[in-house]
Every structure is written in structure tokens, then in C-alpha cells.
């Protein structure tokens, strides 16, 4: 739940002013108080034949299946697809900084302008971010995690039809090196040992 809250906060700021900034399942107030009239209105407006796609997979003969398709969908009234709202260019301009108490530990996320889905630079951007973080853990950020410098880190794209963003994230607190942690634990163990404690007491008495 914490990670979802952090991701939602980043989306709100990365796509501020666009529906991409909202959760796909809606806002809490919408889910708590749904209006039946609004649900019906949305269905009648968007669930029209011109806005639907039927996908059939398998050894299918079009002539045999066309009758069943007409029986299932032919009763739907023909309506033009509704016009989608056009949003102004909401590219990130300049530097903006936000902060919020979300999660259990401090974390920083940096967001930059990306490209929409299908853009000529989409693959190039994916390759560039893969140099930082990838599934094979060979990126620069991956190395910092493997070397114990960071607890976690990642870089990825958020690519949608109208807009896109590139982002990276990492906790603010460094991960202690394993060798240093082992040394500190060994020191604490020796100091807490009964024999060593008695030696310290005798030293104070003398």
C-alpha cells in the first residue's frame, strides 16, 4: 500500500493537469459515493460500436462466426464515437520540487519529460534508461545497489498515448557496507561478552 501511495504521488505531480495523474480506478471520493446516473451516462456515451474492437483468436471461420457476432452486437444502436478531450501541452518546464510524508523512509524521485507511445525516440529512451537500471542488473544504478551503496534504485519510462515521462528513484539513506556492519556487530558482541564486561569493571576499580 505504501509503494502504491508513493507511485500515486509521483503520478499526480508528473502529469499534473492531465487524467494520467489520477488512479485508473478513480478517486476515493468517487468510489465511496458512486452516482448511478453518472455510471449510466458514461456507459451510454463510451460503450458504442464505433469505440469497440472485437478480437477473435483460434481456428475460426469468418462465415460461421459472423452470425453469432451479429446476434450479440447487432442490437447495439449505431452511434458515433465521442470526441476525446484534447489537453494542452503539459510538458515539464523548469524545475519544480515537491515533498510529502509518504512511506516509511525518505526517498527521492526525479521526473523528466519523456515521449508518448509510438514516438520515434521511444526505443532510444528505453535503451538510455536501461543503462541505468535493467533486469540483468548491469546498469549504473544497479551497481550502486549491488555494491551496497543504496538499498534500492530504479529508472523507467511512463509511456502513454498522449504523453510520457522518464523517471528515476532511490532512497536518500545509503545502505551501510556489509563489511562495516559486520565489524560493528563484532565490536558490540565483544563489548557485551560477560568476561570483557568484568575486565572493564576491574579496570575501573583499580
C-alpha positions, 0 to 999 in steps of 0.5 A: 500500500505504501509503494502504491501511495508513493507511485500515486504521488509521483503520478499526480505531480508528473502529469499534473493537469492531465487524467494520467495523474489520477488512479485508473480506478478513480478517486476515493471520493468517487468510489465511496459515493458512486452516482448511478446516473453518472455510471449510466451516462458514461456507459451510454456515451463510451460503450458504442460500436464505433469505440469497440474492437472485437478480437477473435483468436483460434481456428475460426471461420469468418462465415460461421462466426459472423452470425453469432457476432451479429446476434450479440452486437447487432442490437447495439444502436449505431452511434458515433464515437465521442470526441476525446478531450484534447489537453494542452501541452503539459510538458515539464518546464523548469524545475519544480520540487515537491515533498510529502510524508509518504512511506516509511523512509525518505526517498527521492524521485526525479521526473523528466519529460519523456515521449508518448507511445509510438514516438520515434525516440521511444526505443532510444529512451528505453535503451538510455534508461536501461543503462541505468537500471535493467533486469540483468542488473548491469546498469549504473544504478544497479551497481550502486545497489549491488555494491551496497551503496543504496538499498534500492534504485530504479529508472523507467519510462511512463509511456502513454498515448498522449504523453510520457515521462522518464523517471528515476528513484532511490532512497536518500539513506545509503545502505551501510557496507556489509563489511562495516556492519559486520565489524560493528556487530563484532565490536558490540558482541565483544563489548557485551561478552560477560568476561570483557564486561568484568575486565572493564569493571576491574579496570575501573576499580583499580 
